[in-house]
């Protein structure tokens, strides 16, 4: 093969590599943008809700604070009564999130340690997650900084939290589950046997997410 032919072959391989990378990158970018649009819509809805209720008091009275948080959560629930899994983590967004988390897991050495910590610190009883439900902070594992930086930025009152192998979007001020991404963390990053099935599109907002025990 002549030098010219070799050069053309190398260029063709490079072009094919670029096209393959673009084929993966384009849906991921689009998926993340779709997620950000859905988050923006939730933020707008939340802001409208907060104009109609009293803000949480600055108080040392724990009961008053809890009552105000519950009132906020109830008002948000009433404003999105048909909320369900996939409203914010759409199918396209979910695929993009899983690929990005998986890529980070393959390149970061602390993800297996995080999974072990999730398993060790969580209560033995499997969590029962539901969109629009109260978030149980006993299960919410903190996110490593490297993963937070790899995912779309959130307003201060929203956080990502791992519960078992699922990624949960939490309104921390309302203590509310906004959406759930099932199986955000998958094998081979866990040795646990679990069952988590993506719900059908018409799944109800308050149906529990099945989580397998260890």
C-alpha positions as CSV (number, residue, x, y, z in Angstrom):
1,X,0.0,0.0,0.0
2,X,1.4,3.4,-1.0
3,X,1.9,6.3,1.5
4,X,-1.0,8.0,-0.2
5,X,-3.3,5.1,0.3
6,X,-2.2,4.7,3.9
7,X,-2.9,8.3,4.5
8,X,-6.4,8.1,3.0
9,X,-7.2,5.0,5.1
10,X,-6.0,6.7,8.3
11,X,-8.1,9.7,7.4
12,X,-11.2,7.5,6.8
13,X,-10.7,5.8,10.1
14,X,-10.4,9.2,11.9
15,X,-13.6,10.4,10.2
16,X,-15.5,7.3,11.2
17,X,-14.3,7.7,14.7
18,X,-15.5,11.3,14.8
19,X,-18.8,10.3,13.4
20,X,-19.2,7.5,16.0
21,X,-18.3,9.9,18.8
22,X,-20.8,12.5,17.5
23,X,-23.5,9.9,17.3
24,X,-23.1,9.2,21.0
25,X,-22.6,12.8,22.0
26,X,-25.6,14.3,20.1
27,X,-28.3,12.3,21.9
28,X,-26.5,12.8,25.3
29,X,-26.4,16.6,24.8
30,X,-30.0,16.6,23.7
31,X,-31.0,14.4,26.7
32,X,-29.3,16.7,29.2
33,X,-30.9,19.7,27.6
34,X,-34.3,18.0,27.8
35,X,-33.6,17.4,31.5
36,X,-32.7,21.0,32.1
37,X,-35.9,22.2,30.4
38,X,-38.0,19.9,32.6
39,X,-36.1,21.2,35.7
40,X,-36.8,24.8,34.6
41,X,-40.5,24.0,34.3
42,X,-40.5,22.5,37.8
43,X,-38.8,25.7,39.1
44,X,-41.4,27.9,37.5
45,X,-44.2,25.8,38.9
46,X,-42.6,25.9,42.3
47,X,-42.1,29.6,42.3
48,X,-45.8,30.1,41.4
49,X,-46.8,27.8,44.3
50,X,-44.7,29.7,46.8
51,X,-46.4,32.9,46.0
52,X,-49.6,31.4,47.4
53,X,-48.3,30.0,50.7
54,X,-46.4,31.5,53.7
55,X,-42.6,30.9,53.7
56,X,-41.1,28.7,56.3
57,X,-40.6,30.7,59.5
58,X,-37.3,31.6,61.0
59,X,-37.9,29.9,64.3
60,X,-36.4,27.6,66.8
61,X,-39.7,25.8,67.0
62,X,-39.1,22.5,65.2
63,X,-42.8,21.8,65.0
64,X,-43.5,25.1,63.2
65,X,-40.7,24.4,60.8
66,X,-41.9,20.9,60.0
67,X,-45.5,22.2,59.5
68,X,-44.2,24.8,57.1
69,X,-42.2,22.2,55.1
70,X,-45.2,19.9,54.9
71,X,-47.4,22.8,53.7
72,X,-44.9,23.6,51.0
73,X,-44.7,19.9,49.9
74,X,-48.5,19.6,49.9
75,X,-48.9,22.7,47.8
76,X,-46.3,21.4,45.2
77,X,-48.1,18.0,45.2
78,X,-51.4,19.7,44.5
79,X,-49.8,21.7,41.6
80,X,-48.5,18.5,40.0
81,X,-51.0,15.8,41.0
82,X,-50.2,13.5,38.1
83,X,-46.5,13.6,38.5
84,X,-44.8,10.2,37.8
85,X,-41.4,8.7,37.2
86,X,-40.0,10.0,33.9
87,X,-41.5,13.5,34.0
88,X,-38.1,15.1,34.5
89,X,-35.8,12.2,33.8
90,X,-37.3,11.6,30.4
91,X,-36.4,8.4,28.4
92,X,-33.8,10.4,26.5
93,X,-32.5,12.1,29.6
94,X,-32.3,8.8,31.5
95,X,-30.2,7.2,28.8
96,X,-27.8,10.2,28.8
97,X,-27.5,10.1,32.6
98,X,-26.8,6.4,32.8
99,X,-24.1,6.7,30.1
100,X,-22.5,9.6,31.8
101,X,-22.6,8.0,35.3
102,X,-21.2,4.7,33.8
103,X,-18.4,6.5,32.0
104,X,-17.4,8.2,35.3
105,X,-17.6,5.0,37.2
106,X,-15.2,3.4,34.8
107,X,-12.7,6.2,35.2
108,X,-13.0,7.1,38.9
109,X,-11.8,4.8,41.6
110,X,-14.1,6.1,44.3
111,X,-17.4,4.9,42.9
112,X,-17.1,1.3,44.1
113,X,-16.3,2.8,47.6
114,X,-19.5,4.9,47.3
115,X,-21.6,1.9,46.5
116,X,-20.2,0.0,49.4
117,X,-21.0,3.0,51.7
118,X,-24.6,3.2,50.3
119,X,-25.0,-0.5,51.2
120,X,-23.5,-0.2,54.6
121,X,-25.2,3.0,55.8
122,X,-28.7,2.4,54.5
123,X,-31.3,0.7,56.7
124,X,-31.8,-3.0,56.0
125,X,-35.4,-2.5,55.0
126,X,-35.6,-1.6,51.2
127,X,-36.8,2.0,50.6
128,X,-40.2,2.7,49.1
129,X,-39.7,5.6,46.7
130,X,-42.5,7.4,45.0
131,X,-42.7,10.6,43.0
132,X,-44.4,13.3,45.1
133,X,-43.7,11.3,48.2
134,X,-41.7,12.4,51.3
135,X,-38.0,11.8,50.9
136,X,-36.6,9.5,53.6
137,X,-33.2,11.0,54.5
138,X,-32.0,7.8,56.1
139,X,-31.5,6.5,52.5
140,X,-30.1,9.5,50.8
141,X,-26.4,9.0,50.1
142,X,-24.4,12.1,49.4
143,X,-23.1,12.5,45.8
144,X,-19.3,12.6,45.2
145,X,-18.0,15.9,43.9
146,X,-16.7,14.4,40.7
147,X,-20.2,13.1,39.8
148,X,-22.0,16.3,40.7
149,X,-19.6,18.2,38.4
150,X,-20.4,15.7,35.6
151,X,-24.2,16.2,35.8
152,X,-26.3,19.2,34.9
153,X,-26.2,21.9,37.6
154,X,-29.3,22.3,39.8
155,X,-30.8,25.3,41.7
156,X,-29.9,25.3,45.4
157,X,-33.1,23.7,46.6
158,X,-32.7,20.6,44.3
159,X,-30.2,17.8,44.9
160,X,-29.3,14.5,43.4
161,X,-29.2,11.6,45.8
162,X,-28.5,7.9,45.4
163,X,-31.0,5.6,47.0
164,X,-29.7,2.0,46.5
165,X,-28.9,2.1,42.8
166,X,-31.4,4.7,41.8
167,X,-30.8,8.4,41.3
168,X,-33.4,10.6,43.0
169,X,-34.1,14.2,42.4
170,X,-35.0,15.8,45.7
171,X,-36.5,19.2,46.6
172,X,-34.6,19.5,49.8
173,X,-36.6,22.5,51.2
174,X,-39.9,20.6,50.7
175,X,-38.5,17.1,51.6
176,X,-40.1,16.0,48.3
177,X,-39.2,13.3,45.7
178,X,-39.4,15.2,42.4
179,X,-38.4,12.3,40.1
180,X,-36.5,9.0,40.2
181,X,-34.1,7.5,37.7
182,X,-34.2,3.7,38.3
183,X,-30.9,1.8,37.8
184,X,-28.7,4.8,37.5
185,X,-25.9,2.6,39.0
186,X,-25.7,-0.8,37.4
187,X,-23.4,-3.8,37.2
188,X,-20.5,-4.3,37.3
189,X,-20.4,-1.6,39.9
190,X,-22.4,-3.6,42.4
191,X,-22.4,-7.2,43.5
192,X,-25.8,-6.9,45.1
193,X,-28.8,-8.8,43.7
194,X,-31.7,-6.4,43.2
195,X,-34.7,-6.0,41.0
196,X,-35.7,-2.6,39.7
197,X,-37.9,-2.5,36.6
198,X,-38.4,0.7,34.7
199,X,-42.1,1.7,35.1
200,X,-44.5,1.9,32.1
201,X,-45.1,5.4,30.8
202,X,-48.6,5.6,32.4
203,X,-47.4,4.6,35.9
204,X,-49.1,6.5,38.7
205,X,-47.2,9.1,40.6
206,X,-47.6,7.5,44.0
207,X,-46.9,3.9,43.0
208,X,-43.9,2.6,44.9
209,X,-40.7,1.7,43.1
210,X,-39.8,-1.9,43.7
211,X,-36.4,-2.4,45.2
212,X,-34.8,-5.7,45.9
213,X,-33.2,-6.5,49.3
214,X,-29.6,-7.4,49.6
